Amino acid sequence: MSDNSKLVNILLVEDDEVDIMNVKRAFKKGNISNPLYVANNGLEALEMLRGVNGQPSIIPLERRLILLDLNMPKMGGIEFLQQLRDDTGLKSTPVVVLTTSNEDKDLVGAYNFNVSGYLVKPVSFSNFVEIMSTLNKYWSISEMPQ
């Protein structure tokens, strides 16, 4: 994509190293050039989004998207969503849940915090690449706050 202003800054909130590598591999295979930041739990993600010790966020403030796993240590995905939506500076950030959980309580809980989508991690890598490519196409044409 030649228009860098349309690139989305993606924060992957995921504690599983294999899943992190799969996302990175899917980005590479799908020619997705968006900047990818990784946080291993909700607390780390909030620090990355807000900045710490008076330092600004390492993730650009505009065109952000969060890919969120729900099952993580320290602060799980639903608790992270609650904190995110309670923060006036972060509450409009779009979030797509990317999880192994297909439990109704997680699905309903996530949508109660206005997630943009809920995707259950597919078993095959080719399906995963297809999902990442589809997400990338959607967010690259979607209007987002600057």
N, C-alpha and C positions, 0 to 999 in steps of 0.2 A: 504494500500500500504506500503510495507516494505522499499522501497528505498526512504529515505527522500530527496535525492538530486533531485528527480523528482517532489517533491511537488512544486506547483505553489503558489506564494504569491499573493493573490487576494485582490485588492482594489475595494470595492463596493462604487460607487459614487451615492448616492441616498438620497433624502430628505424626502421621505415618510416612516414613522415608520412602517406602515403595510407591505410595500414592503421589508423593511430591515428584519423584522421578518420572512416574507415568504422565503427570501433567506436563512436565518439561519435555518429555519425549513426544507427547501429542502435539505440543506447540511447534516443535521442530518439524515433525512429519507433516503437520498442517500448514507450514509456512506462516505461523502466527508470530508476528514480530513485536507484539505489545510488551512493554516492560512488565516483568513479573517479580513481585516481592513475595516473600514467604514468612509467615509467622507460625510458630508451632503450637500456639494456643490462643485463646481469646484475650488474655491479659497482654501478651506480647503484641497482638494485633492492635489493640487499643493504643498502646504506647507508640507503635509505628504510625498510626493514623493521627494521633494527637501531637506527637513529639514529646520529648522528655527533658527534664532539667532545663527548661527555657529554650531548648533547641527546637527548630521547626520540624515538622513531619518529614521523614525521608521520602515519603510518597507524595508526588505532586498533588496539590489540592483539587485540581480540576480533572474531570473525566476519570473517576475512580469506579472500580467494580470489585466487589469482594466475592470470592469463591470460598464457601464456608463448609467445613466438615462439622457435624454436630457432636460426635463423640470424641472429646479431647480432655486431657488432664487440666488441672488448675481452674480453667473456666471453660465450660462446655459451650456448644454453639447457641443454644437457646438463651443462656445467660448472657453471652456476648451480644446477641441480637437485642436483648432488653437494654443493655448498657448503651449500645449504639443508637437505638431509637430514642433513648432518654437524653442524649447529647445533642444540643441544638446545632452544633457545628458539623455533626456527622449523620444526623438522622435521615437525611435524604439520600445517603449513599446507597446505590442499588446493591442487593445481595442475592446471589444465586447459591442455594444450598446444594452441595455435592457430597452425598453421604451414602453409606451402606445401609442406613436405616430406612426401612419401608414401613415402619410402625406409624399407625394413624396419629398417635399422640404427638410424635415428632413433626409429622406433616402439618397437622393443625396448629401446633405450637409455632412452627416457623411462619406459616401464613398469617398468624395472629400478629406477627411483627413485620408484616408487609414485605415479605421477600418477593423478589421478581421471578423466582422459579425454584423448583425443587426437583433435583435430578438424583436418581438412585444410581450409584456407580455401576456401570456395566461390567460384566465379567471379561469380555473380550477387549483387547487393546484396540482393534480396528473400530469397534463401536465407540470406544472412548475418544479416539481421534475424530470420528465423525461428530460426536457431541461437541467437542471443543471447537471444531471448525464452524459448526452451526452457530454456536454462541458467539464466536468471533465475528461472523458475518452479521449477525443481528446487532451487536453492540457497535460495530463499525458504521452502520447506517443510522443508528438510533441517535436522536438528539439528546444531549446530556448537558447539565449545567456546567458552565465554564468557571 
